[in-house]
Amino acid sequence: MPYILLLQSRNNLAAMDMLGGQKLLRKSGQVIPADSALDRAKIILYYFSAHWCPPSSVFTPMLTDFYQELVREEEPIEVVFVSSDASPEDLMLHMAESHGDWLAVQHGATLGRQEKIIVFAAY
């Protein structure tokens, strides 16, 4: 099942702890520093999912439409995808097939494992 974790403010300590000094991935494959990628974002949504997850095939297109609408309206929002896909290739395939032009934690990064622990510890 896909999960979304909302961090309401870029000043939120959890956002800074998880993203400070990290590198994120664009849908194009470009790797960019998280600090510069998120410099205008006031709302950060972490999207936890995987290509093999059936509910994601329904939810991801809705999230994409929502994200694109907010970007058109110049809202200071960003989505950071945290993948549970089996490989970097699966992650990129998942992004290419159905994701908006948002960011992703690189496959296998410690950052992604830490975020998953935080989310599941909350349940």
PyRosetta script that sets phi, psi and omega in degrees:
from pyrosetta import init, pose_from_sequence

init()
pose = pose_from_sequence("MPYILLLQSRNNLAAMDMLGGQKLLRKSGQVIPADSALDRAKIILYYFSAHWCPPSSVFTPMLTDFYQELVREEEPIEVVFVSSDASPEDLMLHMAESHGDWLAVQHGATLGRQEKIIVFAAY")
pose.set_psi(1, 134.1)
pose.set_omega(1, 178.1)
pose.set_phi(2, -72.4)
pose.set_psi(2, 149.0)
pose.set_omega(2, 177.7)
pose.set_phi(3, -127.6)
pose.set_psi(3, 149.4)
pose.set_omega(3, 171.8)
pose.set_phi(4, -125.8)
pose.set_psi(4, 131.8)
pose.set_omega(4, 174.3)
pose.set_phi(5, -112.5)
pose.set_psi(5, 122.3)
pose.set_omega(5, -178.6)
pose.set_phi(6, -100.3)
pose.set_psi(6, 122.7)
pose.set_omega(6, 171.3)
pose.set_phi(7, -107.6)
pose.set_psi(7, 112.5)
pose.set_omega(7, -167.8)
pose.set_phi(8, -69.2)
pose.set_psi(8, -25.3)
pose.set_omega(8, -174.6)
pose.set_phi(9, -138.0)
pose.set_psi(9, 140.7)
pose.set_omega(9, 176.9)
pose.set_phi(10, -63.6)
pose.set_psi(10, -21.6)
pose.set_omega(10, 178.7)
pose.set_phi(11, -82.2)
pose.set_psi(11, -5.2)
pose.set_omega(11, 179.7)
pose.set_phi(12, -60.3)
pose.set_psi(12, 128.9)
pose.set_omega(12, -177.6)
pose.set_phi(13, -60.2)
pose.set_psi(13, -34.7)
pose.set_omega(13, 179.1)
pose.set_phi(14, -63.1)
pose.set_psi(14, -40.9)
pose.set_omega(14, 179.3)
pose.set_phi(15, -63.4)
pose.set_psi(15, -43.8)
pose.set_omega(15, -178.5)
pose.set_phi(16, -67.9)
pose.set_psi(16, -41.1)
pose.set_omega(16, -179.9)
pose.set_phi(17, -62.8)
pose.set_psi(17, -40.3)
pose.set_omega(17, -176.9)
pose.set_phi(18, -78.5)
pose.set_psi(18, -31.6)
pose.set_omega(18, -171.4)
pose.set_phi(19, -109.0)
pose.set_psi(19, -19.2)
pose.set_omega(19, -176.2)
pose.set_phi(20, -55.7)
pose.set_psi(20, 123.6)
pose.set_omega(20, 177.8)
pose.set_phi(21, 74.8)
pose.set_psi(21, 4.4)
pose.set_omega(21, -178.1)
pose.set_phi(22, -87.4)
pose.set_psi(22, 164.7)
pose.set_omega(22, 174.6)
pose.set_phi(23, -113.4)
pose.set_psi(23, 138.2)
pose.set_omega(23, 179.3)
pose.set_phi(24, -118.4)
pose.set_psi(24, 165.8)
pose.set_omega(24, -174.7)
pose.set_phi(25, -113.5)
pose.set_psi(25, 134.4)
pose.set_omega(25, 172.8)
pose.set_phi(26, -90.6)
pose.set_psi(26, 161.6)
pose.set_omega(26, 177.9)
pose.set_phi(27, -56.1)
pose.set_psi(27, -31.6)
pose.set_omega(27, -179.8)
pose.set_phi(28, -72.3)
pose.set_psi(28, -12.9)
pose.set_omega(28, -176.2)
pose.set_phi(29, 100.5)
pose.set_psi(29, -8.3)
pose.set_omega(29, 179.2)
pose.set_phi(30, -66.4)
pose.set_psi(30, 134.2)
pose.set_omega(30, 176.6)
pose.set_phi(31, -100.4)
pose.set_psi(31, 128.7)
pose.set_omega(31, -176.8)
pose.set_phi(32, -136.9)
pose.set_psi(32, 150.3)
pose.set_omega(32, 177.3)
pose.set_phi(33, -63.6)
pose.set_psi(33, 135.7)
pose.set_omega(33, -179.1)
pose.set_phi(34, -60.2)
pose.set_psi(34, -39.5)
pose.set_omega(34, -177.5)
pose.set_phi(35, -57.7)
pose.set_psi(35, -44.9)
pose.set_omega(35, -179.7)
pose.set_phi(36, -78.0)
pose.set_psi(36, -32.9)
pose.set_omega(36, 179.9)
pose.set_phi(37, -66.2)
pose.set_psi(37, -29.3)
pose.set_omega(37, -175.0)
pose.set_phi(38, -110.7)
pose.set_psi(38, 15.3)
pose.set_omega(38, -173.0)
pose.set_phi(39, -62.9)
pose.set_psi(39, -27.1)
pose.set_omega(39, 179.7)
pose.set_phi(40, -102.3)
pose.set_psi(40, -6.1)
pose.set_omega(40, -177.2)
pose.set_phi(41, -74.7)
pose.set_psi(41, 128.1)
pose.set_omega(41, 173.4)
pose.set_phi(42, -102.5)
pose.set_psi(42, -20.7)
pose.set_omega(42, 177.5)
pose.set_phi(43, -124.8)
pose.set_psi(43, 126.2)
pose.set_omega(43, 178.7)
pose.set_phi(44, -119.0)
pose.set_psi(44, 124.4)
pose.set_omega(44, 176.3)
pose.set_phi(45, -106.9)
pose.set_psi(45, 122.5)
pose.set_omega(45, 172.3)
pose.set_phi(46, -92.5)
pose.set_psi(46, 124.8)
pose.set_omega(46, -178.9)
pose.set_phi(47, -110.8)
pose.set_psi(47, 113.6)
pose.set_omega(47, -179.0)
pose.set_phi(48, -100.2)
pose.set_psi(48, 120.3)
pose.set_omega(48, -177.1)
pose.set_phi(49, -165.0)
pose.set_psi(49, -177.3)
pose.set_omega(49, 175.8)
pose.set_phi(50, -154.9)
pose.set_psi(50, 155.0)
pose.set_omega(50, -179.3)
pose.set_phi(51, -59.2)
pose.set_psi(51, -35.1)
pose.set_omega(51, -176.5)
pose.set_phi(52, -81.6)
pose.set_psi(52, -2.6)
pose.set_omega(52, -175.3)
pose.set_phi(53, -85.7)
pose.set_psi(53, 109.8)
pose.set_omega(53, -177.6)
pose.set_phi(54, -55.5)
pose.set_psi(54, -42.5)
pose.set_omega(54, 178.6)
pose.set_phi(55, -61.5)
pose.set_psi(55, -26.9)
pose.set_omega(55, 179.0)
pose.set_phi(56, -64.9)
pose.set_psi(56, -33.4)
pose.set_omega(56, -179.4)
pose.set_phi(57, -65.1)
pose.set_psi(57, -22.6)
pose.set_omega(57, 175.9)
pose.set_phi(58, -90.7)
pose.set_psi(58, -43.4)
pose.set_omega(58, -173.0)
pose.set_phi(59, -76.8)
pose.set_psi(59, -41.3)
pose.set_omega(59, -173.9)
pose.set_phi(60, -56.8)
pose.set_psi(60, -44.8)
pose.set_omega(60, 177.4)
pose.set_phi(61, -60.9)
pose.set_psi(61, -34.3)
pose.set_omega(61, 177.2)
pose.set_phi(62, -67.9)
pose.set_psi(62, -41.2)
pose.set_omega(62, 177.5)
pose.set_phi(63, -64.3)
pose.set_psi(63, -39.7)
pose.set_omega(63, 178.6)
pose.set_phi(64, -60.5)
pose.set_psi(64, -47.7)
pose.set_omega(64, 178.6)
pose.set_phi(65, -60.8)
pose.set_psi(65, -45.2)
pose.set_omega(65, 179.3)
pose.set_phi(66, -59.9)
pose.set_psi(66, -47.1)
pose.set_omega(66, -179.4)
pose.set_phi(67, -62.2)
pose.set_psi(67, -47.1)
pose.set_omega(67, -178.8)
pose.set_phi(68, -62.8)
pose.set_psi(68, -37.6)
pose.set_omega(68, 177.6)
pose.set_phi(69, -63.9)
pose.set_psi(69, -44.3)
pose.set_omega(69, 179.4)
pose.set_phi(70, -66.8)
pose.set_psi(70, -37.7)
pose.set_omega(70, 177.4)
pose.set_phi(71, -64.9)
pose.set_psi(71, -42.4)
pose.set_omega(71, 176.7)
pose.set_phi(72, -58.8)
pose.set_psi(72, -36.1)
pose.set_omega(72, 179.5)
pose.set_phi(73, -84.3)
pose.set_psi(73, 5.9)
pose.set_omega(73, 177.8)
pose.set_phi(74, 59.7)
pose.set_psi(74, 34.8)
pose.set_omega(74, 175.1)
pose.set_phi(75, -73.6)
pose.set_psi(75, 142.1)
pose.set_omega(75, -177.9)
pose.set_phi(76, -82.9)
pose.set_psi(76, 68.0)
pose.set_omega(76, -175.9)
pose.set_phi(77, -124.3)
pose.set_psi(77, 149.3)
pose.set_omega(77, 173.7)
pose.set_phi(78, -143.8)
pose.set_psi(78, 145.5)
pose.set_omega(78, 174.9)
pose.set_phi(79, -106.8)
pose.set_psi(79, 134.7)
pose.set_omega(79, 174.2)
pose.set_phi(80, -119.4)
pose.set_psi(80, 114.1)
pose.set_omega(80, -178.6)
pose.set_phi(81, -82.3)
pose.set_psi(81, 129.3)
pose.set_omega(81, 175.2)
pose.set_phi(82, -115.3)
pose.set_psi(82, 107.7)
pose.set_omega(82, -171.4)
pose.set_phi(83, -86.6)
pose.set_psi(83, 144.8)
pose.set_omega(83, 168.4)
pose.set_phi(84, -111.9)
pose.set_psi(84, 20.4)
pose.set_omega(84, 178.4)
pose.set_phi(85, -68.0)
pose.set_psi(85, 158.6)
pose.set_omega(85, -173.7)
pose.set_phi(86, -74.9)
pose.set_psi(86, -22.2)
pose.set_omega(86, -175.2)
pose.set_phi(87, -151.1)
pose.set_psi(87, 165.0)
pose.set_omega(87, 175.1)
pose.set_phi(88, -60.9)
pose.set_psi(88, -34.1)
pose.set_omega(88, 178.9)
pose.set_phi(89, -66.4)
pose.set_psi(89, -40.1)
pose.set_omega(89, 177.4)
pose.set_phi(90, -64.4)
pose.set_psi(90, -40.6)
pose.set_omega(90, 177.2)
pose.set_phi(91, -59.0)
pose.set_psi(91, -48.9)
pose.set_omega(91, -178.3)
pose.set_phi(92, -65.9)
pose.set_psi(92, -37.0)
pose.set_omega(92, 176.7)
pose.set_phi(93, -62.8)
pose.set_psi(93, -45.6)
pose.set_omega(93, 178.8)
pose.set_phi(94, -58.2)
pose.set_psi(94, -46.9)
pose.set_omega(94, 179.8)
pose.set_phi(95, -64.6)
pose.set_psi(95, -43.0)
pose.set_omega(95, -177.8)
pose.set_phi(96, -65.1)
pose.set_psi(96, -36.9)
pose.set_omega(96, -175.6)
pose.set_phi(97, -75.6)
pose.set_psi(97, -36.7)
pose.set_omega(97, -169.5)
pose.set_phi(98, -145.0)
pose.set_psi(98, -2.2)
pose.set_omega(98, -175.0)
pose.set_phi(99, -89.0)
pose.set_psi(99, 156.3)
pose.set_omega(99, 169.6)
pose.set_phi(100, -73.9)
pose.set_psi(100, 180.0)
pose.set_omega(100, -179.0)
pose.set_phi(101, -85.3)
pose.set_psi(101, 59.5)
pose.set_omega(101, 179.9)
pose.set_phi(102, -106.3)
pose.set_psi(102, -174.1)
pose.set_omega(102, -174.5)
pose.set_phi(103, -95.9)
pose.set_psi(103, 164.1)
pose.set_omega(103, 175.7)
pose.set_phi(104, -143.1)
pose.set_psi(104, 149.1)
pose.set_omega(104, 169.9)
pose.set_phi(105, -74.1)
pose.set_psi(105, 136.2)
pose.set_omega(105, 180.0)
pose.set_phi(106, -62.3)
pose.set_psi(106, 143.4)
pose.set_omega(106, -178.4)
pose.set_phi(107, -57.8)
pose.set_psi(107, 131.6)
pose.set_omega(107, 177.0)
pose.set_phi(108, 80.9)
pose.set_psi(108, 0.5)
pose.set_omega(108, -179.2)
pose.set_phi(109, -68.2)
pose.set_psi(109, 143.8)
pose.set_omega(109, 176.1)
pose.set_phi(110, -57.0)
pose.set_psi(110, -36.1)
pose.set_omega(110, 179.4)
pose.set_phi(111, -53.2)
pose.set_psi(111, -47.0)
pose.set_omega(111, -179.6)
pose.set_phi(112, -63.3)
pose.set_psi(112, -40.9)
pose.set_omega(112, 179.1)
pose.set_phi(113, -66.1)
pose.set_psi(113, -39.1)
pose.set_omega(113, 179.2)
pose.set_phi(114, -65.1)
pose.set_psi(114, -42.1)
pose.set_omega(114, -179.7)
pose.set_phi(115, -63.7)
pose.set_psi(115, -41.1)
pose.set_omega(115, 179.6)
pose.set_phi(116, -63.5)
pose.set_psi(116, -39.1)
pose.set_omega(116, 178.0)
pose.set_phi(117, -62.5)
pose.set_psi(117, -42.6)
pose.set_omega(117, 179.7)
pose.set_phi(118, -62.6)
pose.set_psi(118, -45.2)
pose.set_omega(118, -178.4)
pose.set_phi(119, -65.9)
pose.set_psi(119, -48.2)
pose.set_omega(119, -176.1)
pose.set_phi(120, -73.1)
pose.set_psi(120, -23.6)
pose.set_omega(120, 175.5)
pose.set_phi(121, -69.5)
pose.set_psi(121, -22.2)
pose.set_omega(121, -179.3)
pose.set_phi(122, -77.8)
pose.set_psi(122, -15.4)
pose.set_omega(122, -177.9)
pose.set_phi(123, -90.2)
pose.dump_pdb("model.pdb")
